[in-house]
Amino acid sequence: MDKRGPKQQRWDAASARAREELLRPCPYIGFDHDRIGVHCLSREAYGIAERSFRRAIWLNPYKPGFHHHLAYALFRQKRHKEALGVLDELREKWPDFVQERELREAILQTWNAGK
C-alpha cells in the first residue's frame, strides 16, 4: 500500500488549453479568464486584461459581462472606437443590458472632451 496517498497529476497548460478547445463554446467556461482580466484591470494591466476577456468571450460568447469588461479594457487604453464597436455588438445581443448604456455614455463623454 502506498502511504503517500493518491497520485496527483501535474497541471499542464497545453492540456488545459486542449480541454478548453474541446468544450467551446460553452456557457460554463471562461469565468477564470474573466476573473484574471478583472484583476488585471485593477492593476492597470489593460493589455493583459484585454487578452483575458477576449479568451473568455471566445470560450463563452453567452455572457454579456465578458463583452462589457472587454469594452472597458479598450476604453482604459483610449481605444474608444473599438470599445464602442464591442458595445454595439453587446447591444445587438443583449438590448436590456444596462451597464452597456452607462459605459457608452462615459466613453462618448471622454472621447468628445478630447476632440
Z-matrix of the N, CA and C atoms (Angstrom, degrees):
N
C 1 1.451
C 2 1.526 1 109.53
N 3 1.283 2 116.41 1 135.54
C 4 1.460 3 122.61 2 179.92
C 5 1.530 4 109.10 3 -85.58
N 6 1.335 5 117.74 4 121.47
C 7 1.462 6 122.37 5 -176.88
C 8 1.527 7 112.25 6 -85.11
N 9 1.295 8 117.51 7 -5.98
C 10 1.472 9 121.06 8 -178.44
C 11 1.523 10 112.60 9 -80.92
N 12 1.296 11 119.53 10 -8.75
C 13 1.457 12 122.42 11 -179.20
C 14 1.514 13 111.04 12 91.89
N 15 1.331 14 116.43 13 -174.04
C 16 1.468 15 119.45 14 -178.24
C 17 1.520 16 111.13 15 -67.58
N 18 1.304 17 114.17 16 145.99
C 19 1.456 18 119.61 17 179.05
C 20 1.525 19 109.52 18 -69.05
N 21 1.317 20 116.60 19 129.74
C 22 1.456 21 120.81 20 179.41
C 23 1.522 22 109.10 21 -102.49
N 24 1.317 23 113.56 22 140.05
C 25 1.454 24 118.53 23 178.42
C 26 1.520 25 109.08 24 -85.11
N 27 1.310 26 115.31 25 145.72
C 28 1.461 27 120.70 26 176.44
C 29 1.516 28 108.83 27 -81.17
N 30 1.328 29 114.53 28 146.14
C 31 1.460 30 119.60 29 177.60
C 32 1.518 31 108.71 30 -70.78
N 33 1.297 32 115.55 31 136.56
C 34 1.458 33 121.78 32 -178.68
C 35 1.532 34 108.03 33 -129.90
N 36 1.316 35 116.81 34 119.25
C 37 1.463 36 121.53 35 -176.92
C 38 1.516 37 111.66 36 -59.34
N 39 1.321 38 117.58 37 -41.48
C 40 1.467 39 120.85 38 -178.89
C 41 1.532 40 110.60 39 -64.41
N 42 1.313 41 117.14 40 -40.05
C 43 1.464 42 120.27 41 178.59
C 44 1.519 43 111.05 42 -67.40
N 45 1.329 44 116.42 43 -41.02
C 46 1.459 45 120.15 44 178.87
C 47 1.527 46 110.64 45 -62.81
N 48 1.319 47 117.18 46 -43.00
C 49 1.469 48 121.25 47 179.30
C 50 1.525 49 110.45 48 -65.80
N 51 1.326 50 117.66 49 -40.54
C 52 1.472 51 121.05 50 178.62
C 53 1.529 52 110.37 51 -63.74
N 54 1.323 53 116.99 52 -39.67
C 55 1.460 54 121.18 53 177.97
C 56 1.535 55 110.07 54 -63.00
N 57 1.339 56 116.45 55 -43.02
C 58 1.463 57 120.41 56 177.53
C 59 1.528 58 110.98 57 -61.02
N 60 1.316 59 115.98 58 -42.74
C 61 1.472 60 120.67 59 -179.38
C 62 1.534 61 110.46 60 -58.75
N 63 1.329 62 116.36 61 -39.74
C 64 1.456 63 120.09 62 -178.77
C 65 1.522 64 112.11 63 -71.47
N 66 1.312 65 117.35 64 -30.16
C 67 1.460 66 121.58 65 -175.35
C 68 1.523 67 114.28 66 -86.32
N 69 1.318 68 118.57 67 -21.55
C 70 1.458 69 120.21 68 -172.01
C 71 1.522 70 112.57 69 -76.36
N 72 1.305 71 121.57 70 155.92
C 73 1.456 72 123.91 71 -15.55
C 74 1.525 73 109.80 72 -76.89
N 75 1.293 74 115.89 73 141.52
C 76 1.456 75 120.88 74 -174.59
C 77 1.527 76 109.52 75 -145.67
N 78 1.320 77 118.42 76 134.62
C 79 1.471 78 120.36 77 -178.68
C 80 1.522 79 114.08 78 -73.88
N 81 1.315 80 117.86 79 -0.56
C 82 1.462 81 120.47 80 -175.91
C 83 1.520 82 113.96 81 -109.14
N 84 1.320 83 118.07 82 -0.23
C 85 1.465 84 119.22 83 -179.40
C 86 1.527 85 109.81 84 -121.37
N 87 1.304 86 116.18 85 171.02
C 88 1.460 87 121.69 86 179.16
C 89 1.518 88 113.42 87 100.32
N 90 1.317 89 117.40 88 -13.62
C 91 1.458 90 120.19 89 -176.36
C 92 1.525 91 112.40 90 -67.89
N 93 1.336 92 116.87 91 -31.37
C 94 1.463 93 119.51 92 177.80
C 95 1.525 94 110.59 93 -65.92
N 96 1.325 95 116.90 94 -40.52
C 97 1.472 96 120.07 95 177.81
C 98 1.527 97 110.79 96 -66.68
N 99 1.330 98 116.25 97 -36.89
C 100 1.461 99 119.89 98 178.32
C 101 1.531 100 110.25 99 -65.07
N 102 1.323 101 117.71 100 -44.08
C 103 1.476 102 120.74 101 178.83
C 104 1.521 103 111.21 102 -61.53
N 105 1.312 104 117.03 103 -41.33
C 106 1.465 105 120.43 104 177.25
C 107 1.521 106 109.76 105 -62.16
N 108 1.333 107 116.51 106 -43.28
C 109 1.460 108 120.66 107 179.01
C 110 1.518 109 112.59 108 -61.86
N 111 1.327 110 117.06 109 -42.52
C 112 1.466 111 120.69 110 178.65
C 113 1.526 112 110.25 111 -63.47
N 114 1.320 113 116.41 112 -41.10
C 115 1.468 114 119.56 113 177.05
C 116 1.531 115 110.60 114 -62.59
N 117 1.319 116 116.54 115 -42.88
C 118 1.465 117 120.31 116 178.94
C 119 1.525 118 111.36 117 -63.89
N 120 1.332 119 117.60 118 -36.45
C 121 1.467 120 120.32 119 175.01
C 122 1.524 121 110.21 120 -59.53
N 123 1.330 122 116.53 121 -42.40
C 124 1.466 123 119.57 122 -178.37
C 125 1.525 124 111.58 123 -66.76
N 126 1.316 125 117.03 124 -22.10
C 127 1.473 126 122.17 125 178.68
C 128 1.521 127 112.27 126 -99.18
N 129 1.334 128 116.18 127 6.99
C 130 1.460 129 123.69 128 179.91
C 131 1.527 130 113.43 129 62.14
N 132 1.320 131 115.86 130 28.56
C 133 1.468 132 122.11 131 174.88
C 134 1.535 133 106.79 132 -97.15
N 135 1.328 134 115.23 133 72.38
C 136 1.456 135 121.18 134 -169.42
C 137 1.521 136 113.34 135 -68.19
N 138 1.309 137 117.99 136 -35.47
C 139 1.465 138 120.57 137 179.21
C 140 1.514 139 111.69 138 -65.42
N 141 1.317 140 116.92 139 -43.37
C 142 1.468 141 120.92 140 178.18
C 143 1.525 142 109.31 141 -66.14
N 144 1.334 143 116.14 142 -41.15
C 145 1.465 144 120.42 143 178.63
C 146 1.531 145 110.05 144 -60.06
N 147 1.314 146 116.23 145 -44.67
C 148 1.464 147 120.22 146 179.20
C 149 1.524 148 111.12 147 -57.19
N 150 1.330 149 117.02 148 -47.27
C 151 1.467 150 120.43 149 179.74
C 152 1.529 151 111.46 150 -61.70
N 153 1.318 152 117.09 151 -39.16
C 154 1.463 153 120.69 152 179.21
C 155 1.523 154 111.15 153 -65.26
N 156 1.323 155 116.91 154 -42.03
C 157 1.464 156 120.13 155 179.65
C 158 1.525 157 111.43 156 -68.14
N 159 1.328 158 116.53 157 -38.95
C 160 1.471 159 118.99 158 177.88
C 161 1.526 160 110.61 159 -62.77
N 162 1.317 161 116.52 160 -39.20
C 163 1.474 162 120.52 161 177.59
C 164 1.531 163 110.31 162 -65.84
N 165 1.331 164 116.41 163 -42.92
C 166 1.467 165 120.44 164 179.17
C 167 1.530 166 110.37 165 -60.31
N 168 1.328 167 117.00 166 -43.31
C 169 1.466 168 121.31 167 179.69
C 170 1.518 169 110.65 168 -66.29
N 171 1.315 170 116.69 169 -40.60
C 172 1.456 171 120.69 170 179.90
C 173 1.531 172 110.15 171 -61.90
N 174 1.326 173 116.23 172 -40.63
C 175 1.459 174 120.55 173 179.91
C 176 1.522 175 112.08 174 -74.14
N 177 1.332 176 116.14 175 -37.77
C 178 1.454 177 121.05 176 -173.07
C 179 1.531 178 109.17 177 -140.90
N 180 1.318 179 117.28 178 87.36
C 181 1.466 180 119.91 179 -177.43
C 182 1.523 181 113.82 180 -78.58
N 183 1.331 182 117.61 181 7.17
C 184 1.459 183 122.17 182 -173.82
C 185 1.520 184 114.31 183 -94.08
N 186 1.320 185 119.13 184 -3.49
C 187 1.462 186 121.96 185 -176.15
C 188 1.526 187 110.73 186 -105.78
N 189 1.332 188 118.24 187 113.68
C 190 1.468 189 119.77 188 -179.60
C 191 1.526 190 112.89 189 -64.26
N 192 1.318 191 117.14 190 -28.26
C 193 1.459 192 119.93 191 179.76
C 194 1.515 193 113.16 192 -61.83
N 195 1.322 194 117.36 193 -34.31
C 196 1.465 195 120.68 194 178.40
C 197 1.527 196 109.88 195 -63.26
N 198 1.320 197 116.53 196 -43.17
C 199 1.470 198 121.75 197 179.30
C 200 1.534 199 110.29 198 -65.34
N 201 1.314 200 115.67 199 -41.48
C 202 1.469 201 120.91 200 178.92
C 203 1.524 202 110.54 201 -61.50
N 204 1.325 203 116.75 202 -44.12
C 205 1.464 204 120.69 203 178.72
C 206 1.523 205 111.32 204 -63.13
N 207 1.334 206 117.05 205 -39.63
C 208 1.465 207 120.61 206 177.65
C 209 1.521 208 110.38 207 -62.21
N 210 1.331 209 116.49 208 -45.13
C 211 1.472 210 120.00 209 179.52
C 212 1.529 211 110.43 210 -60.84
N 213 1.325 212 116.55 211 -39.52
C 214 1.459 213 119.85 212 179.45
C 215 1.535 214 110.91 213 -66.01
N 216 1.329 215 117.03 214 -41.21
C 217 1.472 216 120.30 215 178.05
C 218 1.529 217 110.43 216 -62.06
N 219 1.311 218 117.76 217 -41.09
C 220 1.465 219 121.08 218 178.06
C 221 1.527 220 110.69 219 -66.12
N 222 1.312 221 116.56 220 -40.95
C 223 1.467 222 121.87 221 177.27
C 224 1.528 223 110.84 222 -59.50
N 225 1.330 224 116.89 223 -43.55
C 226 1.464 225 120.72 224 -179.65
C 227 1.532 226 111.47 225 -66.61
N 228 1.324 227 117.18 226 -21.80
C 229 1.464 228 121.62 227 176.23
C 230 1.527 229 111.52 228 -90.47
N 231 1.334 230 116.10 229 6.72
C 232 1.467 231 123.37 230 -179.35
C 233 1.529 232 112.32 231 63.58
N 234 1.318 233 116.04 232 30.61
C 235 1.463 234 122.29 233 175.95
C 236 1.533 235 107.03 234 -102.55
N 237 1.327 236 114.33 235 66.83
C 238 1.455 237 121.97 236 -171.04
C 239 1.529 238 113.12 237 -61.01
N 240 1.310 239 116.62 238 -43.97
C 241 1.464 240 120.46 239 -177.08
C 242 1.532 241 110.76 240 -62.80
N 243 1.330 242 117.06 241 -43.09
C 244 1.467 243 120.80 242 178.41
C 245 1.527 244 110.66 243 -65.34
N 246 1.332 245 116.31 244 -41.01
C 247 1.461 246 120.65 245 179.17
C 248 1.528 247 110.65 246 -61.76
N 249 1.331 248 116.28 247 -42.25
C 250 1.462 249 119.86 248 178.12
C 251 1.529 250 111.35 249 -65.46
N 252 1.328 251 117.07 250 -34.65
C 253 1.466 252 120.68 251 176.22
C 254 1.524 253 111.74 252 -63.09
N 255 1.333 254 116.05 253 -42.84
C 256 1.470 255 120.02 254 177.06
C 257 1.528 256 109.72 255 -63.38
N 258 1.335 257 116.44 256 -40.94
C 259 1.461 258 119.63 257 178.92
C 260 1.525 259 111.96 258 -67.04
N 261 1.336 260 117.77 259 -32.13
C 262 1.467 261 120.49 260 175.11
C 263 1.524 262 110.68 261 -62.42
N 264 1.336 263 116.14 262 -44.31
C 265 1.465 264 120.44 263 177.59
C 266 1.525 265 110.46 264 -63.47
N 267 1.319 266 115.68 265 -40.28
C 268 1.460 267 120.86 266 179.12
C 269 1.527 268 110.58 267 -62.37
N 270 1.317 269 116.74 268 -42.85
C 271 1.471 270 121.46 269 -179.85
C 272 1.527 271 111.29 270 -64.43
N 273 1.347 272 116.37 271 -38.13
C 274 1.465 273 120.14 272 179.14
C 275 1.527 274 111.65 273 -63.28
N 276 1.325 275 116.16 274 -42.87
C 277 1.468 276 120.52 275 -176.16
C 278 1.528 277 112.67 276 -81.38
N 279 1.338 278 116.93 277 -38.25
C 280 1.460 279 122.03 278 -176.45
C 281 1.527 280 109.09 279 -132.19
N 282 1.332 281 118.13 280 80.10
C 283 1.465 282 120.73 281 -174.35
C 284 1.530 283 114.26 282 -65.01
N 285 1.324 284 118.43 283 -20.65
C 286 1.464 285 121.00 284 -178.13
C 287 1.524 286 113.60 285 -95.98
N 288 1.304 287 118.18 286 9.88
C 289 1.461 288 121.79 287 -178.56
C 290 1.533 289 108.52 288 -76.50
N 291 1.327 290 116.61 289 102.71
C 292 1.465 291 123.31 290 -170.91
C 293 1.526 292 112.56 291 -63.03
N 294 1.318 293 117.68 292 -39.41
C 295 1.466 294 120.44 293 -176.71
C 296 1.524 295 111.98 294 -61.26
N 297 1.325 296 116.87 295 -25.82
C 298 1.475 297 120.33 296 178.97
C 299 1.525 298 109.81 297 -61.80
N 300 1.313 299 116.39 298 -44.58
C 301 1.467 300 120.00 299 -178.73
C 302 1.522 301 111.65 300 -65.09
N 303 1.316 302 116.18 301 -41.38
C 304 1.469 303 120.56 302 -179.16
C 305 1.527 304 111.05 303 -64.05
N 306 1.334 305 116.74 304 -45.15
C 307 1.465 306 120.09 305 179.75
C 308 1.526 307 110.37 306 -67.34
N 309 1.317 308 117.03 307 -39.16
C 310 1.468 309 120.54 308 178.58
C 311 1.531 310 110.33 309 -58.84
N 312 1.326 311 117.14 310 -44.51
C 313 1.466 312 121.04 311 179.16
C 314 1.524 313 110.96 312 -62.06
N 315 1.331 314 117.27 313 -42.94
C 316 1.468 315 121.10 314 179.54
C 317 1.528 316 110.80 315 -63.20
N 318 1.328 317 116.79 316 -42.15
C 319 1.467 318 120.98 317 179.60
C 320 1.524 319 110.10 318 -63.96
N 321 1.318 320 116.71 319 -47.09
C 322 1.463 321 120.24 320 -178.01
C 323 1.538 322 111.17 321 -64.27
N 324 1.321 323 118.05 322 -38.91
C 325 1.460 324 120.73 323 178.08
C 326 1.525 325 110.68 324 -63.97
N 327 1.310 326 117.01 325 -45.19
C 328 1.467 327 121.54 326 179.99
C 329 1.519 328 111.04 327 -65.42
N 330 1.318 329 115.71 328 -43.51
C 331 1.461 330 120.92 329 -177.85
C 332 1.521 331 110.56 330 -65.56
N 333 1.323 332 117.13 331 -45.64
C 334 1.470 333 121.14 332 179.63
C 335 1.531 334 111.85 333 -66.88
N 336 1.323 335 117.67 334 -33.43
C 337 1.466 336 120.76 335 178.36
C 338 1.527 337 111.39 336 -68.01
N 339 1.349 338 116.12 337 -29.75
C 340 1.457 339 120.03 338 -179.64
C 341 1.518 340 114.05 339 -81.44
N 342 1.317 341 117.51 340 -10.73
C 343 1.474 342 120.84 341 -178.03
C 344 1.502 343 111.36 342 -83.86
